[in-house]
Amino acid sequence: MQRRKLVKVLGISAFAVSASGFTLITKDGNITTTCTTSQDMLGPFFKEGAPFRNDLRYDGNTSEIPLKVIGQLFGGDCKTPLSNVVIDIWHCDHKKHYDMESDEYRCRGKITTDAQGFYSFVTFVPPPYGGRPKHIHYLIKDIEGYEELATQLYFKGDKRIKKNNWVKYPWDEKRILEVYKNENDMSEVKLDLYLSAKV
């Protein structure tokens, strides 16, 4: 495996995070797991109808750092990849605005996992706004046998990340990611996602 170089991006310290050591828990006949990705607020800026694309960059944005996001989607057993699943992704633009009106769907897109559950997209590190830390939204819904997942990706080293800030529970450390340089010398983060099976 190629060694990844650590970087510092706008005060964001860097390292690739990969969650491991999950356990299955049986209680009252139900099986749960410690791997399930924690929910986060959907927020007021989700917009239906985003186009399928894995590049959210746009002309005129020269102030933010290009970023590649990669990961893999798994089922409730923590190990079975889920293929052909649609993931909605969105975040604010470099001026801290969400595109709610235009047909451009700036900083919005849908991506689909491949046969091994892998996904990737290219964007930039979004700026913070209104006291909120830098973040990228995810939504996975209407998957037979699984609960809907609305969650967010955060960046390690962002001092705006505080427990019980904007949400009513501490953010899951597995979603606060370190940034590293990939083989193409591009900033990259890795977020594996784990759905919760419906009981």
C-alpha positions as CSV (number, residue, x, y, z in Angstrom):
1,M,0.0,0.0,0.0
2,Q,1.4,3.4,-1.0
3,R,2.2,5.6,2.0
4,R,0.1,8.7,2.2
5,K,1.6,12.0,3.0
6,L,0.2,14.0,6.0
7,V,-0.8,17.5,5.3
8,K,-2.1,20.6,7.0
9,V,-5.0,22.3,5.3
10,L,-6.3,25.6,6.7
11,G,-5.5,24.4,10.2
12,I,-6.8,20.9,9.6
13,S,-4.4,18.3,10.7
14,A,-4.1,15.2,8.5
15,F,-4.4,11.5,8.6
16,A,-6.7,8.9,7.0
17,V,-9.3,7.5,9.4
18,S,-10.7,4.0,9.0
19,A,-13.0,2.7,11.6
20,S,-12.4,-0.9,12.7
21,G,-13.0,-3.2,15.6
22,F,-16.8,-3.3,15.3
23,T,-18.8,-5.7,17.4
24,L,-22.2,-7.2,17.0
25,I,-24.5,-7.0,20.0
26,T,-27.5,-9.3,20.5
27,K,-30.2,-8.1,22.9
28,D,-33.8,-9.3,23.1
29,G,-33.4,-11.1,19.8
30,N,-32.3,-8.0,17.9
31,I,-28.8,-7.6,16.5
32,T,-27.3,-4.2,16.6
33,T,-23.7,-3.1,15.9
34,T,-21.2,-0.5,16.9
35,C,-20.3,0.2,13.3
36,T,-23.5,2.0,12.2
37,T,-22.8,5.5,11.0
38,S,-24.4,8.0,13.4
39,Q,-27.2,10.3,12.2
40,D,-26.8,14.0,12.0
41,M,-29.3,16.8,11.2
42,L,-30.6,16.9,7.7
43,G,-30.6,20.7,7.8
44,P,-32.7,23.2,6.0
45,F,-30.7,23.2,2.7
46,F,-31.4,19.8,1.2
47,K,-32.8,20.1,-2.4
48,E,-34.4,17.3,-4.4
49,G,-33.4,16.6,-8.0
50,A,-29.6,17.0,-7.9
51,P,-27.9,15.7,-11.1
52,F,-25.8,12.5,-11.1
53,R,-22.2,13.7,-11.0
54,N,-19.0,13.1,-9.0
55,D,-17.4,16.5,-9.5
56,L,-18.9,19.4,-7.6
57,R,-16.2,22.0,-8.5
58,Y,-17.2,25.0,-10.6
59,D,-15.5,28.0,-12.3
60,G,-14.7,31.0,-10.3
61,N,-13.8,29.2,-7.1
62,T,-10.2,29.8,-6.5
63,S,-10.2,30.4,-2.7
64,E,-10.9,26.9,-1.5
65,I,-8.7,23.8,-1.4
66,P,-9.6,21.0,-3.9
67,L,-10.6,17.8,-2.2
68,K,-11.4,14.2,-3.1
69,V,-13.7,12.2,-0.9
70,I,-13.7,8.4,-1.1
71,G,-15.3,5.6,0.9
72,Q,-17.3,2.4,0.9
73,L,-20.8,1.7,1.9
74,F,-21.6,-1.4,4.0
75,G,-24.7,-3.1,5.4
76,G,-25.7,-3.6,9.0
77,D,-23.3,-6.6,9.5
78,C,-20.3,-4.1,9.2
79,K,-18.8,-6.1,6.3
80,T,-21.2,-6.6,3.3
81,P,-20.6,-3.9,0.6
82,L,-23.8,-2.4,-0.8
83,S,-23.7,-1.8,-4.5
84,N,-25.8,0.5,-6.8
85,V,-26.9,2.7,-3.9
86,V,-27.6,6.4,-4.6
87,I,-26.0,8.9,-2.2
88,D,-27.1,12.6,-2.2
89,I,-24.2,14.9,-1.3
90,W,-24.3,18.7,-0.9
91,H,-22.5,21.6,0.9
92,C,-22.2,25.4,0.7
93,D,-20.3,27.2,-2.0
94,H,-17.1,29.2,-1.5
95,K,-19.2,32.3,-0.5
96,K,-21.0,30.3,2.2
97,H,-24.3,30.0,0.3
98,Y,-26.4,27.0,-0.6
99,D,-27.9,27.0,-4.1
100,M,-31.6,26.5,-3.4
101,E,-33.0,28.1,-6.6
102,S,-30.9,27.7,-9.7
103,D,-30.8,24.8,-12.2
104,E,-27.0,24.7,-11.7
105,Y,-27.4,22.8,-8.4
106,R,-24.0,24.2,-7.3
107,C,-22.2,22.0,-4.8
108,R,-24.9,19.3,-5.1
109,G,-24.9,15.9,-6.8
110,K,-25.9,12.3,-6.6
111,I,-23.3,9.5,-6.8
112,T,-23.8,5.7,-7.0
113,T,-21.8,3.0,-5.3
114,D,-20.0,0.5,-7.5
115,A,-20.2,-3.3,-7.3
116,Q,-18.0,-3.4,-4.2
117,G,-19.8,-0.5,-2.5
118,F,-17.1,2.1,-3.3
119,Y,-17.9,5.7,-4.0
120,S,-15.9,8.9,-4.7
121,F,-16.4,12.5,-5.6
122,V,-14.3,15.6,-6.1
123,T,-15.1,18.9,-4.6
124,F,-13.3,21.4,-2.3
125,V,-13.1,21.9,1.5
126,P,-16.2,24.0,2.2
127,P,-15.9,27.1,4.3
128,P,-17.5,27.4,7.8
129,Y,-20.5,29.7,8.2
130,G,-22.6,31.1,11.0
131,G,-20.6,29.4,13.7
132,R,-20.9,26.0,12.0
133,P,-17.7,24.0,11.2
134,K,-16.8,23.0,7.7
135,H,-19.0,20.1,6.7
136,I,-20.4,18.0,3.8
137,H,-23.9,16.5,3.9
138,Y,-24.9,13.0,3.0
139,L,-28.4,11.4,2.5
140,I,-29.1,7.8,1.7
141,K,-32.8,6.8,1.6
142,D,-35.3,4.3,0.2
143,I,-32.9,1.3,0.4
144,E,-34.9,-1.8,1.0
145,G,-34.1,-3.4,4.4
146,Y,-32.2,-0.4,5.8
147,E,-33.0,2.8,7.7
148,E,-32.5,6.2,6.1
149,L,-29.2,7.8,6.8
150,A,-28.8,11.6,7.0
151,T,-25.3,12.4,8.2
152,Q,-22.4,14.8,7.8
153,L,-18.6,14.7,7.2
154,Y,-16.5,17.0,9.3
155,F,-12.7,17.8,9.3
156,K,-10.4,17.1,12.2
157,G,-8.7,20.1,13.6
158,D,-11.6,22.4,13.0
159,K,-11.9,24.4,16.2
160,R,-15.6,25.0,15.6
161,I,-16.4,21.4,16.3
162,K,-17.7,21.3,19.9
163,K,-19.9,18.8,21.6
164,N,-23.6,19.7,21.6
165,N,-23.0,22.5,19.2
166,W,-25.9,22.8,16.7
167,V,-26.9,19.2,17.4
168,K,-28.2,17.6,20.6
169,Y,-25.5,14.9,20.9
170,P,-21.7,14.7,20.5
171,W,-20.6,14.2,16.9
172,D,-19.3,10.8,16.2
173,E,-15.5,10.8,16.0
174,K,-15.7,8.5,13.0
175,R,-17.1,11.3,10.9
176,I,-14.5,13.9,11.9
177,L,-11.9,13.1,9.3
178,E,-8.2,13.8,8.8
179,V,-7.0,15.1,5.5
180,Y,-4.1,13.4,3.6
181,K,-2.4,13.7,0.2
182,N,-3.3,10.9,-2.2
183,E,-1.0,9.4,-4.9
184,N,-1.9,12.4,-7.2
185,D,-0.9,14.9,-4.5
186,M,-4.5,15.9,-4.0
187,S,-6.1,16.5,-0.6
188,E,-8.3,13.5,0.3
189,V,-10.5,12.2,3.1
190,K,-12.0,8.7,3.5
191,L,-15.5,8.1,5.0
192,D,-16.8,4.6,5.1
193,L,-20.6,4.5,5.7
194,Y,-22.6,1.8,7.5
195,L,-26.3,1.5,7.3
196,S,-28.6,0.4,10.0
197,A,-30.8,-2.6,9.1
198,K,-34.5,-2.3,9.7
199,V,-35.8,-4.6,12.5
